[in-house]
Amino acid sequence: MAHEMIALVMFAGMMLMLMTGQRVFAAIGFVGALAGVLLWGTGGVTIPFSAAMKLMKWYPLLTLPMFIFMGYVLSESRIADDLYRMFHVWMGPVRGGLAIGTIGLMVLISAMNGLSVAGMAIGATIALPELLRRGYDKTMVTGVIQAGSSLGILVPPSVVLVLYAMIARQPVGQLWLAGALPGLMMAGLFILYIALRCRIQPELGPVLPAAEREGISRREKIRLLGAGILPLVIFMTMMVPFVNGWTSLVESSAIGAMTAFLAAVVKGRMTREVFENSVRSTLAISCMFMWIILAALAFGAIFDGLGAVRAIEGVFTNLGLGPWGILILMQLSFIVMGTFLDDTAMLVIVAPLYVPLVDQLGFDLIWYGVLYTITTQIAYMTPPFGYNLFLMRAMAPPEIGLKDIYRSIIPFVLVMALALALVMVFPQIALWLPGQVYGN
């Protein structure tokens, strides 16, 4: 059998197992291990074993449990509740203000966590019940929660960009800075859409009742502003030393985790239960990431050993398309795969195949990392099988059905597609900030 055909059978087998509902790491790892044994006999185990050693020796991977712990501490200690209370008080008098405040909450949560799942959990448990109780349209606010939570994989410290850095051999600091302006731009586009929509249809996002607004003193409003300062302090204590070269990436992540822990202690909320839940959740999520990355690296090592990367490059280049046509086709393939894979699985399976091709086409790999991340955000929320859609269904109250979730996301997907187009047409949106900090 030709090597290209073997690679096609491996890829098709992996996709088939994933579509049957198998765990991601089990499907990827099983196909990789089976192919290794069938192709090279018992000696084939050395290929995935060397990939596993590569993972264990990758020092920046220690940042993952640090960022995850930081996010869970802030969530379990109810510091995120204080943030939403601040947005509730300050944005309540504006039409759609609570929905706009929810986007602001998601930006701050993203800056403290780096995972979209954390933003989704906080938004669905804190913001969504409050928005529904205030008479907000259930379809619109469901879309707000999903769109806002997706910012976690773009706004630094993005965990997905850390993994992309490992695969593309690019500096994490530059990737984080590259994702900052596009992430804030996308949040701004979400806010603009909500404001315009609620101005045209005021019943979708009613203002806070006058009696409730008058019951909140100016002193209380000013006190609540302190809730918004804390995430910025945590973010700055982590990012400033790293960007200035005073600390390594791992040291900065440890500083962020410790700052979040101390903030919970100072507020008197670091109970035994909070600490235990945070550690258990961190361990569970970190192990999930490790298994997926380990299985994907093993699969990728055997896949690459067959010359599959060169075969895929040949397929794209033989289509007769120019560099931009090939790039757009790759982004569309991410959207299709995102209907049944999460962002981490897509990254570790496909990015090792696409990154060399992107480099060969002459595109900047830092810029492409931002494009990839925005595309996976879109794929995450694309019906019928978008990963985010089913997470939302699991967390939403009974009155919100799958049909509501599908309808809710359409306008936000269009906004994200606009953001993707802007970054593609104007690369400096992503490259200006890292150029200013690190030099062109």
Solvent accessible surface area in square Angstrom, and as a share of the most:
residue,aa,sasa,rsa
1,M,163,0.73
2,A,62,0.48
3,H,106,0.48
4,E,104,0.47
5,M,93,0.41
6,I,28,0.14
7,A,6,0.05
8,L,107,0.53
9,V,83,0.48
10,M,8,0.04
11,F,53,0.22
12,A,55,0.43
13,G,25,0.24
14,M,0,0.00
15,M,22,0.10
16,L,118,0.58
17,M,50,0.22
18,L,15,0.08
19,M,135,0.60
20,T,89,0.52
21,G,66,0.63
22,Q,90,0.40
23,R,175,0.64
24,V,32,0.18
25,F,65,0.27
26,A,40,0.31
27,A,0,0.00
28,I,0,0.00
29,G,20,0.19
30,F,114,0.47
31,V,16,0.09
32,G,0,0.00
33,A,53,0.41
34,L,83,0.41
35,A,11,0.08
36,G,1,0.01
37,V,71,0.41
38,L,135,0.67
39,L,60,0.30
40,W,109,0.38
41,G,32,0.30
42,T,117,0.68
43,G,46,0.44
44,G,2,0.02
45,V,82,0.47
46,T,84,0.49
47,I,49,0.25
48,P,25,0.16
49,F,127,0.53
50,S,65,0.42
51,A,4,0.03
52,A,16,0.12
53,M,71,0.32
54,K,110,0.46
55,L,2,0.01
56,M,112,0.50
57,K,160,0.68
58,W,55,0.19
59,Y,126,0.48
60,P,35,0.22
61,L,15,0.07
62,L,87,0.43
63,T,0,0.00
64,L,3,0.02
65,P,44,0.28
66,M,63,0.28
67,F,0,0.00
68,I,0,0.00
69,F,34,0.14
70,M,0,0.00
71,G,6,0.06
72,Y,49,0.19
73,V,0,0.00
74,L,3,0.01
75,S,38,0.24
76,E,58,0.26
77,S,0,0.00
78,R,128,0.47
79,I,2,0.01
80,A,0,0.00
81,D,53,0.27
82,D,31,0.16
83,L,0,0.00
84,Y,10,0.04
85,R,94,0.34
86,M,17,0.07
87,F,34,0.14
88,H,7,0.03
89,V,3,0.02
90,W,108,0.38
91,M,53,0.23
92,G,1,0.01
93,P,58,0.36
94,V,70,0.40
95,R,119,0.43
96,G,0,0.00
97,G,0,0.00
98,L,4,0.02
99,A,0,0.00
100,I,18,0.09
101,G,1,0.01
102,T,0,0.00
103,I,0,0.00
104,G,16,0.15
105,L,0,0.00
106,M,1,0.00
107,V,25,0.14
108,L,24,0.12
109,I,4,0.02
110,S,4,0.02
111,A,10,0.08
112,M,1,0.01
113,N,1,0.01
114,G,0,0.00
115,L,16,0.08
116,S,4,0.02
117,V,50,0.29
118,A,14,0.11
119,G,4,0.04
120,M,0,0.00
121,A,35,0.28
122,I,6,0.03
123,G,0,0.00
124,A,4,0.03
125,T,93,0.54
126,I,39,0.20
127,A,0,0.00
128,L,0,0.00
129,P,66,0.41
130,E,37,0.16
131,L,0,0.00
132,L,39,0.20
133,R,164,0.60
134,R,47,0.17
135,G,46,0.45
136,Y,9,0.03
137,D,47,0.24
138,K,76,0.32
139,T,22,0.13
140,M,7,0.03
141,V,0,0.00
142,T,0,0.00
143,G,0,0.00
144,V,0,0.00
145,I,0,0.00
146,Q,0,0.00
147,A,0,0.00
148,G,0,0.00
149,S,1,0.01
150,S,1,0.00
151,L,0,0.00
152,G,1,0.01
153,I,2,0.01
154,L,0,0.00
155,V,9,0.05
156,P,4,0.02
157,P,0,0.00
158,S,0,0.00
159,V,0,0.00
160,V,1,0.01
161,L,0,0.00
162,V,0,0.00
163,L,0,0.00
164,Y,1,0.00
165,A,5,0.04
166,M,14,0.06
167,I,23,0.12
168,A,6,0.05
169,R,172,0.63
170,Q,45,0.20
171,P,66,0.41
172,V,16,0.09
173,G,4,0.03
174,Q,50,0.22
175,L,0,0.00
176,W,1,0.00
177,L,16,0.08
178,A,0,0.00
179,G,0,0.00
180,A,15,0.12
181,L,61,0.30
182,P,0,0.00
183,G,0,0.00
184,L,94,0.47
185,M,46,0.21
186,M,0,0.00
187,A,5,0.04
188,G,37,0.35
189,L,34,0.17
190,F,0,0.00
191,I,57,0.29
192,L,98,0.49
193,Y,44,0.17
194,I,0,0.00
195,A,38,0.30
196,L,94,0.47
197,R,78,0.29
198,C,0,0.00
199,R,177,0.65
200,I,137,0.69
201,Q,62,0.28
202,P,56,0.35
203,E,116,0.52
204,L,16,0.08
205,G,0,0.00
206,P,48,0.30
207,V,64,0.37
208,L,4,0.02
209,P,73,0.46
210,A,54,0.42
211,A,83,0.64
212,E,55,0.25
213,R,77,0.28
214,E,143,0.64
215,G,66,0.63
216,I,24,0.12
217,S,65,0.42
218,R,191,0.70
219,R,207,0.76
220,E,50,0.22
221,K,55,0.23
222,I,103,0.52
223,R,155,0.57
224,L,8,0.04
225,L,76,0.38
226,G,36,0.35
227,A,13,0.10
228,G,9,0.09
229,I,102,0.52
230,L,32,0.16
231,P,1,0.01
232,L,96,0.48
233,V,68,0.39
234,I,0,0.00
235,F,40,0.17
236,M,100,0.44
237,T,49,0.28
238,M,0,0.00
239,M,11,0.05
240,V,52,0.30
241,P,22,0.14
242,F,29,0.12
243,V,36,0.21
244,N,81,0.41
245,G,61,0.58
246,W,176,0.62
247,T,30,0.18
248,S,47,0.31
249,L,16,0.08
250,V,12,0.07
251,E,88,0.40
252,S,0,0.00
253,S,0,0.00
254,A,38,0.30
255,I,60,0.31
256,G,0,0.00
257,A,7,0.05
258,M,110,0.49
259,T,28,0.16
260,A,0,0.00
261,F,52,0.22
262,L,94,0.47
263,A,12,0.09
264,A,0,0.00
265,V,71,0.41
266,V,128,0.73
267,K,92,0.39
268,G,63,0.60
269,R,52,0.19
270,M,37,0.16
271,T,73,0.42
272,R,203,0.74
273,E,121,0.54
274,V,16,0.09
275,F,95,0.40
276,E,69,0.31
277,N,54,0.27
278,S,0,0.00
279,V,62,0.36
280,R,156,0.57
281,S,31,0.20
282,T,13,0.08
283,L,114,0.57
284,A,63,0.49
285,I,34,0.17
286,S,15,0.10
287,C,57,0.34
288,M,84,0.38
289,F,9,0.04
290,M,60,0.27
291,W,135,0.47
292,I,6,0.03
293,I,0,0.00
294,L,40,0.20
295,A,9,0.07
296,A,2,0.01
297,L,28,0.14
298,A,12,0.10
299,F,4,0.02
300,G,20,0.19
301,A,32,0.25
302,I,0,0.00
303,F,7,0.03
304,D,72,0.37
305,G,52,0.50
306,L,11,0.06
307,G,10,0.10
308,A,2,0.02
309,V,17,0.09
310,R,173,0.63
311,A,26,0.20
312,I,40,0.20
313,E,29,0.13
314,G,23,0.22
315,V,95,0.55
316,F,18,0.07
317,T,58,0.34
318,N,127,0.65
319,L,94,0.47
320,G,71,0.68
321,L,80,0.40
322,G,40,0.38
323,P,67,0.42
324,W,119,0.42
325,G,26,0.25
326,I,4,0.02
327,L,0,0.00
328,I,85,0.43
329,L,62,0.31
330,M,0,0.00
331,Q,7,0.03
332,L,94,0.47
333,S,30,0.20
334,F,1,0.00
335,I,38,0.19
336,V,96,0.55
337,M,18,0.08
338,G,0,0.00
339,T,20,0.12
340,F,66,0.27
341,L,1,0.00
342,D,11,0.06
343,D,8,0.04
344,T,5,0.03
345,A,0,0.00
346,M,0,0.00
347,L,0,0.00
348,V,4,0.02
349,I,9,0.05
350,V,4,0.02
351,A,2,0.01
352,P,42,0.27
353,L,8,0.04
354,Y,14,0.05
355,V,11,0.06
356,P,57,0.36
357,L,0,0.00
358,V,0,0.00
359,D,84,0.44
360,Q,115,0.51
361,L,36,0.18
362,G,67,0.64
363,F,29,0.12
364,D,66,0.34
365,L,22,0.11
366,I,12,0.06
367,W,6,0.02
368,Y,2,0.01
369,G,0,0.00
370,V,0,0.00
371,L,0,0.00
372,Y,1,0.00
373,T,0,0.00
374,I,0,0.00
375,T,0,0.00
376,T,0,0.00
377,Q,0,0.00
378,I,8,0.04
379,A,0,0.00
380,Y,5,0.02
381,M,0,0.00
382,T,31,0.18
383,P,49,0.31
384,P,70,0.44
385,F,118,0.49
386,G,0,0.00
387,Y,80,0.31
388,N,1,0.00
389,L,0,0.00
390,F,88,0.37
391,L,38,0.19
392,M,0,0.00
393,R,90,0.33
394,A,87,0.68
395,M,65,0.29
396,A,13,0.10
397,P,33,0.21
398,P,125,0.79
399,E,99,0.44
400,I,0,0.00
401,G,24,0.23
402,L,62,0.31
403,K,151,0.64
404,D,18,0.09
405,I,0,0.00
406,Y,58,0.22
407,R,127,0.46
408,S,3,0.02
409,I,0,0.00
410,I,99,0.50
411,P,36,0.23
412,F,1,0.00
413,V,27,0.16
414,L,118,0.59
415,V,19,0.11
416,M,0,0.00
417,A,44,0.34
418,L,89,0.44
419,A,0,0.00
420,L,19,0.09
421,A,47,0.37
422,L,52,0.26
423,V,0,0.00
424,M,25,0.11
425,V,100,0.58
426,F,114,0.47
427,P,48,0.30
428,Q,109,0.48
429,I,42,0.21
430,A,0,0.00
431,L,36,0.18
432,W,125,0.44
433,L,42,0.21
434,P,7,0.04
435,G,12,0.11
436,Q,110,0.49
437,V,62,0.36
438,Y,92,0.35
439,G,49,0.47
440,N,183,0.94
